[in-house]
Amino acid sequence: MYIVIVGLGGIGRSLIGQAVEHGSNVVVIDQDEMRCSDILEHHDVLAITGNATDKSVLEEAGIDRADAFVATTSDDSVNLMACWLAKKFRVPRVVAIVNQKTHSDFFKEVGVHISENPDELVASRLYYWAENPHLQQLAQIPGGTIFEIVAEQGAPIVGHEIRELKVKDFVFIAIRRADAELIIPSGNITIHAGDIFTVFTKKEAEDDCLRLLNKQLKPST
């Protein structure tokens, strides 16, 4: 894949590492010459110092043959304009970070796939892990998340059947027990302490899902 990445902040650098690891041809654009020089010491990429909202800079980056374009700067106006130009060059896949949720609709109108407020997403995930030391995210998929959560000793639902568990906007995929037994859940299965639930939840219901599960799968404090 030929991918053009705008921005050499933390997200951009991480993305470059993943793209290179997967064998993609990477071109990065950043206005900071020192950042561009530094990335060349770590990865075999083409780094262009310039403004990604400048058509000539995009042409130098080979935008006309790009398979994907990703804007990762902390400036939504730069990301939006760069993505708009990428769409004009008919790049098949255009993706951007949106730093302020209120700007999301502008990107959607242009037809850009977005990741909203990365700092908030990271903070939310860190809080979930702090609150749920056994929580393990397995996959982020379109429209939702798959994760594992443990029924802890002393939790209100332990010893009760699954049918008694209050649920909202999520689905159990399987239960794994300490003896490695894998159970496809049904209403009459009794929940044991240590049971590991694999759960799918919609993206917009993730917070409510975890709050509801925590009340039932963790001991009351």
SVG drawing of the C-alpha trace seen along z (x, -y; Angstrom):
<svg xmlns="http://www.w3.org/2000/svg" viewBox="-33 -25 52 53">
<polyline fill="none" stroke="black" stroke-width="0.4" points="0.0,0.0 1.2,-3.5 0.2,-5.7 0.6,-9.4 0.7,-10.4 0.4,-14.1 1.9,-15.0 4.8,-13.7 3.3,-13.9 2.9,-10.8 0.1,-9.3 1.7,-10.0 5.0,-8.4 3.2,-5.3 1.2,-5.0 4.4,-5.2 6.0,-2.4 2.9,-0.1 2.7,-1.0 6.4,-0.2 6.1,3.0 3.3,4.1 5.4,3.4 3.7,0.3 5.4,-2.5 5.2,-5.5 5.4,-9.2 5.2,-11.6 4.5,-15.4 5.3,-17.7 6.2,-21.4 9.0,-20.7 12.3,-20.0 13.8,-18.5 11.0,-16.1 11.3,-15.0 15.1,-14.5 14.5,-12.5 12.0,-10.1 14.5,-9.3 16.9,-8.0 14.3,-5.4 12.3,-4.4 12.9,-3.9 10.3,-6.5 10.1,-9.6 9.8,-12.7 8.7,-16.0 9.0,-19.2 6.0,-21.4 2.4,-22.2 -0.1,-19.4 -2.7,-22.0 -0.4,-23.0 -1.3,-21.2 2.3,-21.2 3.5,-19.5 0.9,-16.8 1.9,-16.3 5.5,-16.0 4.3,-13.3 2.8,-11.3 -0.8,-11.9 -2.0,-10.9 -0.9,-7.3 -1.7,-7.0 -3.9,-4.2 -4.5,-5.9 -4.2,-9.3 -4.1,-9.9 -4.1,-13.3 -2.9,-13.2 -2.0,-16.8 -3.5,-18.5 -5.0,-21.2 -8.4,-20.2 -8.4,-22.9 -5.2,-21.5 -6.5,-18.0 -9.8,-18.9 -8.2,-20.9 -5.6,-18.3 -8.3,-15.6 -10.4,-17.7 -7.5,-18.0 -6.8,-14.2 -10.4,-13.6 -10.0,-15.9 -7.0,-13.7 -9.4,-10.7 -7.4,-8.9 -9.5,-5.8 -9.2,-5.9 -9.0,-9.2 -8.7,-9.1 -8.2,-11.8 -7.9,-12.5 -10.6,-14.9 -9.4,-16.8 -12.7,-18.5 -15.9,-16.6 -17.8,-19.7 -15.8,-19.5 -16.7,-15.9 -19.6,-16.8 -17.3,-18.9 -15.1,-15.8 -18.1,-13.6 -19.5,-16.0 -16.2,-15.7 -16.4,-11.9 -13.5,-11.3 -13.3,-8.4 -12.5,-9.9 -11.2,-9.0 -12.6,-11.5 -10.6,-13.1 -7.7,-10.7 -6.7,-12.2 -10.1,-11.5 -10.2,-8.0 -6.8,-7.2 -7.9,-8.8 -11.1,-6.7 -9.2,-3.5 -6.7,-4.2 -9.5,-4.8 -11.2,-1.5 -8.0,0.4 -7.5,-1.4 -11.0,-0.5 -10.9,3.0 -7.5,4.5 -8.7,7.7 -10.3,5.9 -8.8,6.9 -9.8,5.3 -9.6,7.9 -10.7,6.0 -12.1,2.7 -14.4,3.3 -16.7,1.1 -19.6,0.1 -18.3,1.7 -15.7,3.3 -15.0,6.9 -13.4,7.3 -13.0,9.7 -14.1,9.1 -13.9,11.3 -16.7,12.2 -14.8,11.5 -15.2,13.4 -18.0,11.8 -19.7,10.2 -23.5,9.9 -24.1,12.1 -21.8,15.0 -23.9,18.1 -26.8,16.8 -27.9,17.8 -27.0,15.7 -30.7,15.0 -30.6,12.8 -27.8,10.6 -29.1,7.2 -27.9,6.4 -28.2,3.4 -26.7,3.1 -24.2,5.9 -23.9,9.6 -21.9,12.4 -20.0,14.3 -18.5,16.9 -17.5,17.7 -14.1,19.2 -13.6,20.9 -10.4,21.4 -10.2,25.1 -10.1,23.8 -13.6,25.0 -15.3,22.8 -19.0,22.2 -21.4,20.8 -23.7,18.8 -27.4,19.8 -29.8,18.5 -29.5,21.4 -25.7,21.3 -24.7,20.5 -22.0,17.8 -18.8,18.8 -16.2,16.6 -13.3,16.3 -15.5,16.8 -14.1,14.7 -16.8,13.2 -16.1,12.3 -18.4,9.4 -19.4,7.4 -20.9,3.9 -21.8,1.1 -19.4,-1.7 -21.9,-4.3 -23.0,-2.0 -19.5,-1.0 -19.5,-3.3 -22.9,-2.2 -22.0,1.4 -19.0,1.4 -20.8,-0.5 -23.6,2.1 -21.3,5.0 -19.1,3.6 -22.0,3.3 -22.8,7.0 -19.4,8.7 -17.3,6.8 -17.8,7.0 -19.8,4.1 -17.6,1.6"/>
</svg>
